[in-house]
Amino acid sequence: MIANERFRRELALAIGGFFILGSAIAFITASYLSKGSIQYFFSFHGSDGPAGYADSVVPTRWGVHLFGDYLLPRWQSRLASPWYIDDPANGPVNNYLPFTMAMFWVFSHFDYWRSFVVYLLLPLIGLFSLLWRSFNSETLTDRARLLFSLVVLTAPFVSLLDRGNIQLYVIWFIALGLHFLLRDRPILGAVFLGLAIALKGYPIIFLVLWIRKKNWVGVCYGAMVAAAATVIPLLFYDGGIAANIRRILRNVKSNEELYAVESLAYNNSFKGTLLALKEHAPIHIDRFAGLLYDHFQPVALLIGLVAVFLMLQRSIDVATAVLVGAATTTTVVDYVGGYAVATFFVVLIGLGGGELTIAKWRARVICILLAIQFAPKGFPVKFWAQDPNGPVATYTSLLGGTTSLLIIVIAGWEYASKKWARGDLNPHVLANTGT
């Protein structure tokens, strides 16, 4: 076992070390070797704007930066139907869920830059407050150091700010849900988790924690809030509920290949890992990776079922269950941008649910894996030949899905080890007990 305080400190040390290493590689690669722009190694290019849209969509720029993940859905939220664009030249197909569009619609009624500042500050202040409270066993100075080293000094946090992605609200709502669940207010927690599910769907994995506690009322509240927040906005867009749901499903399918392939360099999902191996690994490995890639849906379903099983086990502590949930969201989704890796921040909230019971050496391996996830790693795989400005494999696509999957494997190893220690899996113990 390892104490929560020690785990946080060792995690902070690992994250800091890998962040410095990744930053140094990014600086040398971009500045000395001219292998791409340094911004690509951390996030994406800041000038990413409304390609194909009318000039009137573009606000006054901050240099060349537009915070594209705020600009585009903010504009799309004011269309008659955000999911219906008859001419692909008018811009990217929108596969955001209705509640996401509703939130952007609220911000669209105010000046672009003022609304963007409020849009960022609300979840940042909320998330930092929750994390600050979760460090309640630390001194004020140590709380500040941990907040800086565990969150601010990470590539996912840089990407969150750089893109202006709605993922900030997803993480905040998940953190609120876990905060209230662990403080015996499961219904309120389920409401916030329901909002997170309505924003991006995959936070539904964390509803397993309510099932684990047999809080069926909370499960129902979470599901109803998610459903209501999804359906109600559709009533105010042209086409109504059924037509817009069909459009969303169509857009999700059409974007799947776009994000999985053309954005390979920035994809942290296991699907990105398989595609990178398929394209760049030696013979036999590339064929096996290709087979898994071509059948990714059943592979993802199997990973998800294993994760749910582990999260439900009482021998797995709450923090590890939260960790498995976060790892699943960054494994089975088709495209996981750098900002989405920040979902792992909620593990710090999960540490408030009791002491870690995972073996010390396994906890330290997890620290290293999380540090790899939090480090800048958008460097081209064929370092001397490739430039990461296009659809090429980078160490993001190779390591992102791999590290998340390994976290789930380690949690499974911990579960099996405890079962073995109790004799549940040990054939000698079973023989001696006559079972």
C-alpha positions as CSV (number, residue, x, y, z in Angstrom):
1,M,0.0,0.0,0.0
2,I,1.0,3.6,-0.5
3,A,-0.5,6.6,1.4
4,N,-2.4,9.1,-0.7
5,E,-0.1,12.0,0.3
6,R,2.9,10.0,-0.8
7,F,1.2,8.9,-4.0
8,R,0.4,12.6,-4.9
9,R,4.0,13.6,-4.2
10,E,5.5,10.8,-6.3
11,L,3.0,11.5,-9.1
12,A,4.0,15.2,-9.0
13,L,7.7,14.3,-9.2
14,A,7.1,12.0,-12.2
15,I,4.9,14.5,-14.0
16,G,7.4,17.3,-13.5
17,G,10.3,15.2,-14.7
18,F,8.5,14.0,-17.9
19,F,7.1,17.5,-18.6
20,I,10.6,18.9,-18.4
21,L,11.9,16.1,-20.6
22,G,9.1,16.5,-23.2
23,S,9.5,20.3,-23.2
24,A,13.2,20.0,-23.8
25,I,12.7,17.6,-26.7
26,A,10.0,19.9,-28.2
27,F,12.3,22.9,-28.0
28,I,15.3,21.1,-29.5
29,T,13.2,19.4,-32.2
30,A,11.4,22.6,-33.3
31,S,14.2,25.2,-32.8
32,Y,17.4,23.2,-33.6
33,L,16.2,20.6,-36.0
34,S,13.3,22.5,-37.6
35,K,11.1,19.4,-37.4
36,G,7.7,21.1,-37.1
37,S,6.4,23.9,-34.8
38,I,6.7,23.6,-31.0
39,Q,2.9,24.2,-30.7
40,Y,2.2,20.9,-32.4
41,F,4.1,18.9,-29.8
42,F,1.9,20.3,-27.0
43,S,-1.5,20.9,-28.6
44,F,-2.5,22.0,-32.1
45,H,-1.9,25.0,-34.3
46,G,-3.3,28.2,-32.7
47,S,-4.4,29.7,-36.0
48,D,-6.9,26.9,-36.5
49,G,-10.0,28.8,-37.5
50,P,-13.3,28.6,-39.3
51,A,-12.1,27.0,-42.5
52,G,-14.6,27.5,-45.3
53,Y,-16.9,29.8,-43.2
54,A,-17.8,33.3,-44.0
55,D,-15.3,36.1,-43.0
56,S,-18.0,37.5,-40.6
57,V,-17.6,34.4,-38.4
58,V,-14.0,35.4,-37.5
59,P,-13.7,37.8,-34.6
60,T,-10.8,40.1,-34.0
61,R,-7.8,37.8,-33.6
62,W,-5.5,37.5,-30.7
63,G,-2.4,37.6,-32.9
64,V,-3.1,34.5,-35.0
65,H,-5.0,32.7,-32.3
66,L,-8.8,32.0,-32.5
67,F,-9.3,29.2,-29.9
68,G,-11.0,27.1,-32.6
69,D,-12.8,24.7,-30.4
70,Y,-14.7,27.6,-28.9
71,L,-15.2,29.7,-32.1
72,L,-16.7,27.0,-34.3
73,P,-19.3,25.4,-32.0
74,R,-20.2,28.9,-30.7
75,W,-21.1,29.9,-34.2
76,Q,-22.8,26.6,-35.1
77,S,-25.0,26.8,-32.1
78,R,-26.9,29.7,-33.6
79,L,-27.7,27.9,-36.9
80,A,-31.2,26.6,-37.5
81,S,-29.9,23.1,-37.0
82,P,-26.2,22.9,-36.0
83,W,-25.9,19.4,-37.4
84,Y,-27.2,20.2,-40.9
85,I,-24.6,21.7,-43.2
86,D,-25.6,21.1,-46.8
87,D,-22.2,22.2,-48.3
88,P,-19.1,20.6,-46.7
89,A,-17.1,23.6,-47.9
90,N,-19.0,25.6,-45.2
91,G,-16.9,23.9,-42.5
92,P,-16.4,20.9,-40.4
93,V,-19.4,18.6,-39.8
94,N,-20.7,19.1,-36.2
95,N,-21.0,16.0,-34.0
96,Y,-21.4,17.8,-30.7
97,L,-24.3,16.7,-28.5
98,P,-27.4,19.0,-28.1
99,F,-26.5,20.1,-24.5
100,T,-23.1,21.2,-25.7
101,M,-24.7,23.3,-28.4
102,A,-27.1,24.8,-25.8
103,M,-24.1,25.9,-23.6
104,F,-22.4,27.5,-26.6
105,W,-25.6,29.2,-27.5
106,V,-25.8,30.9,-24.1
107,F,-22.2,32.2,-24.5
108,S,-22.9,33.3,-28.1
109,H,-25.2,36.1,-26.9
110,F,-22.2,38.1,-25.6
111,D,-19.1,39.7,-27.0
112,Y,-16.7,37.0,-28.3
113,W,-13.6,37.7,-26.2
114,R,-15.5,38.7,-23.0
115,S,-17.6,35.6,-23.3
116,F,-14.5,33.4,-23.9
117,V,-12.8,34.7,-20.8
118,V,-16.0,33.9,-18.7
119,Y,-16.3,30.5,-20.5
120,L,-12.7,29.6,-19.4
121,L,-12.8,31.1,-15.9
122,L,-16.0,29.4,-14.7
123,P,-14.7,25.7,-14.9
124,L,-11.1,26.6,-14.0
125,I,-12.1,28.3,-10.8
126,G,-14.6,25.5,-10.0
127,L,-12.1,22.7,-10.8
128,F,-9.2,24.3,-8.9
129,S,-11.5,24.9,-5.9
130,L,-12.4,21.2,-5.8
131,L,-8.8,20.1,-6.2
132,W,-7.7,22.5,-3.5
133,R,-10.2,21.0,-1.1
134,S,-9.1,17.5,-2.1
135,F,-5.6,18.3,-0.8
136,N,-7.0,19.1,2.7
137,S,-4.4,17.0,4.4
138,E,-1.6,19.2,3.0
139,T,-0.3,22.6,4.1
140,L,-1.4,25.7,2.1
141,T,2.1,25.9,0.5
142,D,2.0,22.2,-0.5
143,R,-1.5,22.5,-1.8
144,A,-0.3,25.2,-4.2
145,R,2.7,23.2,-5.2
146,L,0.6,20.1,-5.9
147,L,-2.0,22.1,-7.9
148,F,0.7,23.6,-10.0
149,S,2.7,20.4,-10.6
150,L,-0.2,17.9,-11.0
151,V,-2.4,20.0,-13.2
152,V,-1.0,23.3,-14.5
153,L,2.4,21.9,-15.5
154,T,0.9,19.3,-17.9
155,A,0.4,19.1,-21.6
156,P,-3.3,18.3,-21.4
157,F,-3.9,21.5,-19.4
158,V,-2.0,23.5,-22.0
159,S,-4.1,21.9,-24.7
160,L,-7.3,22.7,-22.7
161,L,-6.5,26.4,-22.7
162,D,-5.1,26.5,-26.2
163,R,-8.1,24.8,-27.8
164,G,-10.8,26.3,-25.6
165,N,-12.5,22.9,-25.7
166,I,-15.7,22.1,-23.8
167,Q,-13.8,19.3,-22.2
168,L,-13.1,21.8,-19.3
169,Y,-16.8,21.6,-18.4
170,V,-16.9,17.8,-18.8
171,I,-14.0,17.4,-16.3
172,W,-15.5,20.0,-13.9
173,F,-18.9,18.3,-13.9
174,I,-17.3,14.8,-13.4
175,A,-15.3,16.2,-10.5
176,L,-18.4,17.8,-9.0
177,G,-20.2,14.5,-9.3
178,L,-17.4,12.5,-7.6
179,H,-17.0,15.2,-5.0
180,F,-20.6,15.0,-3.9
181,L,-20.7,11.2,-4.2
182,L,-17.8,10.8,-1.8
183,R,-19.4,13.2,0.6
184,D,-22.6,11.2,0.9
185,R,-24.6,13.5,-1.4
186,P,-25.0,11.0,-4.3
187,I,-28.2,12.5,-5.8
188,L,-26.6,15.9,-6.3
189,G,-23.4,14.2,-7.6
190,A,-25.5,12.2,-10.1
191,V,-27.1,15.4,-11.4
192,F,-23.7,16.9,-12.2
193,L,-22.5,13.6,-13.7
194,G,-25.6,13.6,-15.9
195,L,-24.6,17.0,-17.2
196,A,-21.2,15.7,-18.0
197,I,-22.7,12.7,-19.9
198,A,-25.0,15.1,-21.8
199,L,-21.9,17.1,-22.9
200,K,-19.8,14.2,-24.4
201,G,-21.5,10.9,-23.7
202,Y,-18.5,8.8,-22.5
203,P,-18.5,10.1,-18.9
204,I,-21.3,7.5,-18.5
205,I,-18.6,5.1,-17.4
206,F,-18.4,6.9,-14.0
207,L,-22.1,6.1,-13.3
208,V,-20.7,2.6,-12.5
209,L,-19.5,4.2,-9.2
210,W,-23.1,4.8,-8.2
211,I,-23.9,1.2,-9.1
212,R,-21.0,0.1,-7.0
213,K,-22.6,1.8,-4.0
214,K,-26.0,0.3,-5.0
215,N,-27.3,3.8,-5.1
216,W,-30.0,3.1,-7.7
217,V,-31.8,6.4,-7.2
218,G,-28.6,8.2,-8.1
219,V,-28.2,6.1,-11.2
220,C,-31.8,7.0,-12.3
221,Y,-31.2,10.7,-11.6
222,G,-27.9,10.7,-13.6
223,A,-29.6,8.9,-16.5
224,M,-32.7,11.2,-16.4
225,V,-30.6,14.4,-16.2
226,A,-28.5,13.2,-19.2
227,A,-31.5,12.3,-21.2
228,A,-33.4,15.6,-20.4
229,A,-30.3,17.8,-21.1
230,T,-30.0,16.0,-24.5
231,V,-33.6,16.1,-25.6
232,I,-34.8,19.5,-24.5
233,P,-32.3,21.6,-26.7
234,L,-33.5,19.6,-29.7
235,L,-37.0,21.1,-29.3
236,F,-35.6,24.5,-30.2
237,Y,-33.8,23.5,-33.4
238,D,-35.3,23.0,-36.8
239,G,-36.2,19.4,-37.5
240,G,-37.1,18.5,-34.0
241,I,-35.9,15.5,-31.9
242,A,-35.9,12.6,-34.4
243,A,-34.4,14.4,-37.4
244,N,-31.6,16.0,-35.4
245,I,-30.7,12.8,-33.6
246,R,-30.4,11.1,-37.0
247,R,-28.2,14.0,-38.2
248,I,-26.0,13.7,-35.1
249,L,-25.5,10.0,-35.6
250,R,-24.7,10.5,-39.2
251,N,-22.2,13.2,-38.4
252,V,-20.5,11.0,-35.7
253,K,-20.1,8.3,-38.3
254,S,-18.7,10.6,-41.0
255,N,-16.3,12.2,-38.6
256,E,-15.0,8.9,-37.3
257,E,-12.5,8.3,-40.1
258,L,-11.6,12.0,-40.4
259,Y,-10.5,12.3,-36.7
260,A,-9.0,8.8,-36.5
261,V,-6.9,9.0,-39.6
262,E,-6.4,12.6,-40.6
263,S,-5.8,13.7,-37.0
264,L,-3.6,10.6,-36.2
265,A,-0.8,12.8,-35.0
266,Y,-3.0,14.1,-32.1
267,N,-5.0,11.0,-31.3
268,N,-4.4,9.5,-27.8
269,S,-6.9,6.7,-28.1
270,F,-6.1,3.0,-28.4
271,K,-7.5,3.2,-32.0
272,G,-4.9,5.7,-32.8
273,T,-2.2,3.4,-31.3
274,L,-3.4,0.5,-33.5
275,L,-3.5,2.7,-36.6
276,A,0.0,4.0,-35.9
277,L,1.3,0.4,-35.5
278,K,-0.6,-0.7,-38.6
279,E,1.2,2.0,-40.6
280,H,4.7,2.0,-39.1
281,A,5.3,-1.2,-37.1
282,P,7.5,-4.1,-38.4
283,I,5.8,-6.9,-40.3
284,H,3.5,-9.2,-38.3
285,I,3.0,-6.5,-35.7
286,D,1.4,-4.3,-38.3
287,R,-0.9,-7.1,-39.5
288,F,-2.0,-7.9,-36.0
289,A,-2.6,-4.2,-35.2
290,G,-4.5,-3.8,-38.5
291,L,-6.7,-6.8,-37.6
292,L,-7.6,-5.2,-34.2
293,Y,-8.1,-1.8,-35.9
294,D,-10.5,-3.2,-38.4
295,H,-12.5,-4.8,-35.6
296,F,-12.1,-2.0,-33.1
297,Q,-15.7,-1.9,-31.9
298,P,-15.7,-5.4,-30.4
299,V,-12.2,-4.7,-29.0
300,A,-13.4,-1.5,-27.4
301,L,-16.5,-3.3,-26.0
302,L,-14.3,-5.9,-24.4
303,I,-12.1,-3.3,-22.8
304,G,-15.1,-1.5,-21.6
305,L,-16.7,-4.6,-20.0
306,V,-13.4,-5.5,-18.3
307,A,-13.2,-1.9,-16.9
308,V,-16.8,-2.0,-15.6
309,F,-16.1,-5.3,-14.0
310,L,-13.0,-3.9,-12.2
311,M,-14.8,-0.7,-11.1
312,L,-17.5,-2.8,-9.5
313,Q,-15.2,-4.9,-7.3
314,R,-15.1,-4.0,-3.6
315,S,-11.4,-5.1,-3.4
316,I,-10.5,-2.3,-5.8
317,D,-10.4,1.0,-3.8
318,V,-12.4,4.0,-5.0
319,A,-9.5,6.0,-6.3
320,T,-8.3,3.1,-8.5
321,A,-11.9,2.6,-9.7
322,V,-12.0,6.3,-10.8
323,L,-8.6,5.8,-12.4
324,V,-9.9,2.8,-14.4
325,G,-12.9,4.9,-15.5
326,A,-10.7,7.8,-16.7
327,A,-8.4,5.3,-18.5
328,T,-11.4,3.8,-20.2
329,T,-12.6,7.2,-21.6
330,T,-9.1,7.7,-23.1
331,T,-8.9,4.2,-24.5
332,V,-12.2,3.2,-26.2
333,V,-13.2,6.5,-27.8
334,D,-12.3,6.8,-31.5
335,Y,-10.5,10.1,-31.1
336,V,-9.0,11.4,-27.9
337,G,-7.4,14.9,-28.3
338,G,-4.7,16.1,-26.0
339,Y,-7.3,18.1,-24.0
340,A,-9.4,14.9,-23.3
341,V,-6.4,13.3,-21.5
342,A,-7.1,15.9,-18.8
343,T,-10.0,13.6,-17.7
344,F,-7.3,11.9,-15.5
345,F,-7.4,15.0,-13.3
346,V,-10.5,13.6,-11.6
347,V,-8.4,10.8,-10.2
348,L,-7.2,13.5,-7.7
349,I,-10.8,13.9,-6.5
350,G,-11.1,10.1,-6.3
351,L,-8.3,10.0,-3.7
352,G,-10.7,11.7,-1.3
353,G,-12.7,8.4,-1.3
354,G,-10.3,6.6,1.0
355,E,-6.7,5.3,1.0
356,L,-5.1,3.6,-2.0
357,T,-4.8,-0.1,-1.4
358,I,-2.9,-0.9,-4.5
359,A,0.6,-2.4,-4.2
360,K,3.4,0.2,-3.8
361,W,5.3,-0.8,-6.9
362,R,2.2,-0.9,-9.0
363,A,1.2,2.6,-7.8
364,R,4.6,3.8,-8.9
365,V,4.2,2.3,-12.3
366,I,0.9,4.1,-12.6
367,C,2.7,7.4,-11.6
368,I,5.0,6.9,-14.6
369,L,2.2,6.0,-17.0
370,L,0.2,9.1,-15.9
371,A,3.4,11.2,-16.3
372,I,3.8,9.9,-19.9
373,Q,0.1,10.8,-20.6
374,F,0.6,14.3,-19.2
375,A,3.9,15.0,-21.0
376,P,4.1,16.7,-24.4
377,K,4.7,13.9,-26.9
378,G,3.6,15.0,-30.3
379,F,6.9,14.1,-31.9
380,P,7.0,12.3,-35.2
381,V,7.7,8.5,-34.9
382,K,10.1,8.6,-37.9
383,F,11.9,11.5,-36.1
384,W,14.3,12.4,-38.9
385,A,12.0,11.9,-41.9
386,Q,8.5,13.1,-40.8
387,D,7.0,16.5,-39.9
388,P,4.0,16.4,-37.5
389,N,2.1,19.0,-39.5
390,G,0.0,16.4,-41.3
391,P,-1.6,13.0,-40.8
392,V,1.5,11.2,-39.5
393,A,2.0,9.0,-36.5
394,T,3.6,10.7,-33.5
395,Y,4.4,9.4,-30.0
396,T,1.1,10.7,-29.0
397,S,-0.7,8.2,-31.1
398,L,1.7,5.4,-30.1
399,L,1.8,6.1,-26.3
400,G,-1.6,7.6,-25.6
401,G,-3.8,4.5,-26.0
402,T,-1.0,2.2,-24.8
403,T,-0.5,3.9,-21.4
404,S,-4.3,4.0,-20.7
405,L,-4.7,0.3,-21.6
406,L,-1.7,-0.5,-19.3
407,I,-3.4,1.3,-16.4
408,I,-6.5,-0.9,-16.8
409,V,-4.2,-4.0,-17.0
410,I,-2.4,-3.0,-13.8
411,A,-5.7,-2.5,-12.0
412,G,-6.7,-6.0,-13.2
413,W,-3.4,-7.3,-12.0
414,E,-4.1,-5.8,-8.6
415,Y,-7.5,-7.4,-8.4
416,A,-6.1,-10.8,-9.4
417,S,-3.3,-10.5,-6.9
418,K,-5.7,-9.9,-4.1
419,K,-7.9,-12.8,-5.2
420,W,-4.9,-15.0,-5.2
421,A,-3.7,-13.8,-1.8
422,R,-7.1,-14.7,-0.4
423,G,-6.9,-18.2,-2.0
424,D,-9.8,-17.5,-4.5
425,L,-7.5,-18.2,-7.4
426,N,-4.7,-20.3,-5.8
427,P,-5.2,-24.0,-6.7
428,H,-3.2,-25.2,-3.6
429,V,-5.5,-23.3,-1.3
430,L,-8.6,-24.4,-3.1
431,A,-7.4,-28.1,-2.9
432,N,-6.8,-27.8,0.8
433,T,-10.2,-26.3,1.5
434,G,-11.8,-29.0,-0.6
435,T,-13.4,-26.5,-3.1
